[in-house]
Amino acid sequence: MNLPVPHLNILAIEPFHGGSHAAMLRAWRDNSRHQITVLGLPGRHWKWRMRHAALTLAQQTHRRAEAMPVPDLIFASDMLDLAAWKGLVGPPWANLPAVLYFHENQWTYPLSPGQTPDLHYGYTNFLSAVAAEAVWFNSQYHRQSFLSAASRILRRMPDHDHLDDLDQIAARSRCLYPGITIRQKPPVAARALTAKAPLNIGWVSRWEHDKRPEVFVEAIERLRRRPPDQDFRLILLGETFRQMPDCYHQLHEICHPHILHSGFAASRQAYQSWLGEMDVVVSTAAHEFFGIAIAEAAAAGAAPILPEDLAYPELYGDGHGAAAFYDGSAGQLEATIRRLAADDEALRQLRQAAARRAARLDWSHQAAEFDDAAELVVSC
């Protein structure tokens, strides 16, 4: 006898309700068989959000309690001090099963140049995981790197290292990839290369230190100045900021004739359109817990060229054959771009494999994974 699928009321608490955090909740809600209500704060001032959000959102929960039913499950992001929120909100809310979802964590997130480590934010992540009935990470790489860092840091404590609690976190943790929204079928055939066609190279990462944009710029410089000449065009969609690294200005100065687009796309539709013009998409990241922008580019038909590190091998390697991997150096990145540009068939196959892999991350599939996992937490 097939029992009807239960429909849960889920309260999603998001102190940093902006960017990819907000996009994920919106997409899961739109594709879920459950009822998801979001209680969030604007996505800015992340350190302040981690400090005050437990109190602020506990108060907001009390104010809205009469207008919404007591949920079956709390879904909180890593930006919430979940232990403090439970203590402040009190029963019945504090007694509900809670999931903590790690988009990132503050023990393994790379520091800016000149920044000194602050273990307190990472310890807040640890306490939140202790207080959660289930802990979900956005990649196996993220899960393993957090557990390893936590073990290393906790062993440095003067006493009461709580390594037994870390073992329990590991036991009730798992990986759940966030989904992506695929607007259209990947135009792999539309950009078929010919001997005279320039290679369209895409960049979708933030122009910040943890993405190592200087390595990307050095590889592009090598393509431009070293024989044999490689004809290429650049599509630069990565997020920009008021203070930009020197390599950004250097790239625009020396490669201006090669740039098809640079900067913020005018709309989501325009962004998707530019993704569809890419033949390859490049990452030089030193930090990537998942990489939604790369997945979206792959879904649109761009062949990923990625460091053989971080979350990339589990997502695109390991039998998927959905990326060209290199060692992270500018020299090997240049060589990999040249190799793909010279082999139309290899590039076509890679683009198709990447699009197929990314298609399996579509929210039409991933929402069911999240729904099933939520039901499992509630049923335990």
C-alpha positions in Angstrom: 0.0 0.0 0.0 1.4 3.4 -1.0 1.0 6.0 1.7 0.5 9.6 0.6 3.7 11.7 0.7 3.6 13.9 3.8 3.6 17.6 3.3 5.6 19.4 6.0 5.6 23.0 7.2 9.2 24.1 7.2 10.4 27.4 8.7 13.6 28.5 7.0 15.6 30.9 9.1 18.2 32.9 7.1 20.2 35.7 8.7 21.9 36.4 5.4 18.9 36.4 3.0 20.7 37.6 -0.1 22.7 36.2 -3.0 23.0 32.5 -3.3 21.4 31.9 0.1 18.2 33.6 -0.9 18.3 32.1 -4.4 18.5 28.6 -2.9 15.6 29.0 -0.5 13.5 30.6 -3.3 14.2 27.7 -5.7 13.6 25.0 -3.1 10.4 26.6 -2.0 9.2 26.9 -5.7 9.9 23.3 -6.4 9.1 21.7 -3.1 6.1 19.5 -2.2 6.4 21.1 1.3 5.3 24.5 2.6 8.4 26.6 3.2 8.2 29.9 5.1 11.2 32.1 5.1 12.2 34.3 8.1 15.2 36.3 7.0 17.3 39.4 7.3 19.0 41.4 4.4 22.2 39.8 3.1 24.8 42.3 4.3 27.2 42.8 7.3 27.7 39.1 7.7 29.7 39.3 11.0 27.0 41.4 12.6 24.4 39.0 11.3 26.2 36.1 13.0 26.2 38.1 16.3 22.7 39.5 16.6 20.5 37.4 14.3 19.7 34.8 16.9 18.1 37.4 19.2 16.5 39.4 16.4 15.0 36.4 14.7 13.9 34.9 17.9 12.0 38.1 18.6 10.5 38.1 15.1 9.5 34.5 15.6 7.5 35.4 18.7 5.9 38.4 16.9 4.8 36.2 14.0 3.9 33.1 16.0 0.1 33.7 15.9 0.1 34.3 12.2 1.8 31.0 11.3 1.4 27.4 12.5 4.1 25.8 14.6 6.3 24.2 11.9 7.3 20.6 11.6 11.0 21.5 10.9 13.4 24.4 11.3 15.9 24.9 8.5 18.7 27.3 9.4 21.8 28.4 7.5 25.3 28.4 9.0 24.9 32.2 9.5 22.5 31.5 12.5 23.7 30.9 16.0 21.2 28.0 16.3 22.0 27.2 19.9 21.4 30.8 20.9 18.2 31.0 18.8 16.8 27.9 20.5 17.6 29.2 23.9 16.0 32.6 23.2 12.9 31.5 21.4 12.0 28.8 23.9 9.3 26.1 23.6 7.6 24.9 21.6 9.9 26.2 18.8 13.1 25.2 20.6 11.9 21.6 20.8 11.3 21.3 17.0 13.8 19.2 14.9 16.3 21.5 13.2 18.5 21.2 10.2 21.7 23.3 9.9 22.8 23.9 6.3 26.4 24.8 5.6 26.8 27.0 2.6 30.2 28.0 4.0 31.9 27.8 7.4 34.1 30.2 9.2 36.9 27.7 10.2 38.0 26.9 6.6 36.8 30.1 4.7 40.0 31.7 3.4 41.2 34.9 5.1 41.7 38.2 3.2 45.3 39.4 3.0 46.4 40.8 6.3 43.4 39.4 8.2 44.0 37.4 11.4 42.0 34.3 12.3 39.0 34.7 14.6 38.1 31.3 15.9 34.9 32.6 17.5 32.8 32.6 14.4 33.8 29.0 13.6 33.0 28.0 17.1 29.5 29.5 16.6 29.2 27.2 13.6 30.3 24.3 15.8 27.8 25.1 18.5 25.0 25.4 15.9 25.9 22.0 14.6 25.8 20.5 18.1 22.3 22.0 18.5 21.0 20.7 15.2 19.3 17.3 14.7 20.8 17.1 11.2 23.7 18.9 9.5 23.8 19.2 5.8 26.8 20.4 3.7 26.7 21.6 0.1 29.5 19.1 -0.9 31.4 16.2 0.5 34.6 18.3 0.3 33.0 20.9 2.5 31.9 18.3 5.0 35.3 16.7 5.2 37.2 20.0 5.4 35.0 21.3 8.2 35.2 18.1 10.3 39.0 18.0 9.8 39.4 21.7 10.7 37.1 21.3 13.7 39.1 18.3 15.0 42.3 20.2 14.6 41.1 23.4 16.3 39.2 21.7 19.2 42.3 19.7 20.1 44.0 23.0 20.8 41.5 24.0 23.4 42.9 24.1 27.0 40.2 21.6 28.3 36.7 20.3 27.4 37.5 19.9 23.8 34.1 18.3 23.0 35.6 15.9 20.4 32.8 13.5 21.3 30.3 16.1 20.2 32.2 16.4 16.9 31.9 12.7 16.4 28.1 13.0 16.8 28.0 15.8 14.3 29.8 13.7 11.8 27.4 10.8 12.4 24.3 13.0 11.7 25.8 14.9 8.8 25.5 14.4 5.1 26.0 16.1 1.7 23.1 17.7 -0.2 24.1 19.6 -3.3 22.2 22.9 -3.9 20.3 22.9 -7.1 20.6 25.3 -10.1 17.8 26.7 -12.3 18.2 25.8 -15.9 16.3 28.2 -18.1 16.8 26.5 -21.4 18.5 23.6 -23.1 22.3 24.1 -23.3 23.2 25.5 -26.7 26.1 23.2 -27.2 25.6 23.0 -31.0 25.0 26.7 -31.4 28.6 27.7 -30.7 30.2 24.9 -32.7 33.8 26.1 -33.4 35.4 26.3 -36.8 39.0 26.8 -37.7 38.4 30.6 -37.9 36.2 31.0 -34.9 37.8 32.6 -31.8 37.4 30.7 -28.5 35.0 32.4 -26.1 36.5 32.2 -22.6 34.2 32.8 -19.6 34.9 34.0 -16.1 32.1 33.9 -13.6 33.9 34.1 -10.2 34.1 37.1 -7.9 37.1 39.3 -8.4 38.4 38.6 -4.9 41.5 37.0 -3.5 40.1 33.6 -2.8 39.3 33.1 -6.5 42.9 34.0 -7.5 42.0 36.2 -10.5 45.6 37.1 -10.9 46.2 33.5 -12.1 43.4 33.8 -14.7 44.8 37.1 -15.9 48.4 35.7 -16.2 47.1 32.8 -18.3 45.2 35.2 -20.6 48.3 37.3 -21.0 50.2 34.2 -22.0 47.6 33.4 -24.6 47.9 36.8 -26.0 51.6 37.3 -26.2 53.1 33.8 -26.7 53.2 32.0 -30.0 51.4 30.2 -31.4 48.8 33.0 -31.5 45.5 32.0 -30.0 42.4 34.0 -31.1 40.0 34.4 -28.2 37.3 36.5 -26.7 36.5 37.2 -23.1 33.1 37.2 -21.3 33.6 38.5 -17.8 30.6 38.0 -15.6 32.2 37.8 -12.2 30.9 40.1 -9.4 32.9 43.3 -9.2 33.4 45.7 -6.2 34.3 49.2 -5.5 37.9 48.2 -4.8 39.1 46.0 -7.6 42.4 44.1 -7.7 45.2 45.4 -9.9 44.9 42.4 -12.2 41.4 43.4 -13.2 42.6 46.8 -14.5 45.6 45.1 -16.1 43.4 42.7 -18.0 41.2 45.4 -19.4 44.2 47.5 -20.4 46.0 44.8 -22.4 43.0 42.8 -23.6 40.4 45.4 -24.4 39.9 44.3 -28.0 39.2 40.8 -26.9 36.5 41.6 -24.3 32.9 40.9 -25.5 31.4 41.7 -22.1 32.6 42.8 -18.7 30.6 43.5 -15.6 27.1 43.0 -14.2 24.6 41.5 -16.7 21.5 43.8 -17.1 19.1 41.0 -16.1 19.0 37.3 -15.3 18.0 36.6 -18.9 21.0 38.6 -20.2 23.3 36.6 -17.8 22.0 33.3 -19.1 22.4 34.6 -22.7 26.1 35.4 -22.0 26.6 32.0 -20.4 25.3 30.5 -23.7 28.0 32.3 -25.6 30.9 30.7 -23.7 32.9 27.8 -25.1 34.8 27.3 -21.9 34.4 28.6 -18.3 37.5 29.0 -16.2 38.0 28.8 -12.5 41.3 29.5 -10.7 39.8 29.4 -7.2 41.7 28.6 -4.0 38.3 28.3 -2.3 35.1 26.7 -3.5 32.7 24.7 -1.3 30.4 24.1 -4.3 30.5 26.6 -7.1 27.0 27.5 -8.3 28.2 29.9 -11.0 30.4 27.2 -12.6 27.5 24.8 -12.5 25.2 27.3 -14.2 27.8 27.9 -16.9 28.3 24.2 -17.5 24.5 23.8 -17.8 24.5 26.5 -20.5 27.0 24.6 -22.5 30.5 25.9 -21.4 33.3 23.3 -20.8 34.7 23.8 -17.3 38.4 24.2 -16.9 39.0 23.7 -13.2 41.8 23.2 -10.6 41.9 19.6 -9.6 41.1 20.5 -6.1 38.3 21.6 -3.7 34.8 20.4 -4.5 35.5 20.2 -8.3 36.7 16.6 -8.6 33.6 15.2 -6.8 31.2 17.3 -8.9 32.8 17.0 -12.4 35.4 14.2 -12.1 35.1 10.8 -10.4 33.8 9.2 -13.6 31.7 12.2 -14.8 34.4 13.3 -17.3 32.7 16.7 -17.2 35.7 19.1 -16.8 39.3 19.6 -18.0 41.4 19.7 -14.8 44.7 21.4 -14.4 47.1 21.9 -11.5 46.1 25.5 -10.6 49.0 27.2 -12.3 48.8 29.8 -15.0 51.1 27.8 -17.2 49.0 24.7 -17.2 45.8 26.7 -17.5 47.2 28.3 -20.7 48.2 24.9 -22.0 44.7 23.4 -21.2 42.9 26.3 -23.0 45.2 25.8 -26.1 44.6 22.1 -26.1 40.8 22.4 -26.1 40.9 25.2 -28.7 42.9 23.0 -31.0 40.6 20.0 -30.7 37.0 20.8 -31.7 35.8 17.3 -31.1 37.3 17.0 -27.6 35.8 20.4 -26.7 32.4 19.4 -28.1 32.4 16.2 -26.1 33.5 18.0 -22.9 30.8 20.6 -23.3 28.1 17.9 -23.7 29.4 15.9 -20.7 29.4 19.1 -18.5 25.9 20.0 -19.6 24.6 16.5 -18.8 26.3 16.6 -15.4 24.9 20.0 -14.5 21.4 19.1 -15.7 21.3 16.5 -12.9 21.7 19.4 -10.4 18.5 21.1 -11.7 16.1 22.1 -8.9 13.4 20.0 -10.4 15.5 17.1 -9.2 17.3 18.5 -6.2 14.2 19.8 -4.5 13.0 16.2 -4.2 16.3 15.3 -2.5 15.9 18.1 0.0 12.2 17.2 0.6 13.1 13.5 1.2 15.9 14.5 3.6 13.6 16.8 5.5 11.0 14.1 5.9 13.7 11.7 7.2 14.7 14.2 9.9 11.1 14.7 11.0 10.4 11.0 11.1 13.4 10.2 13.4 
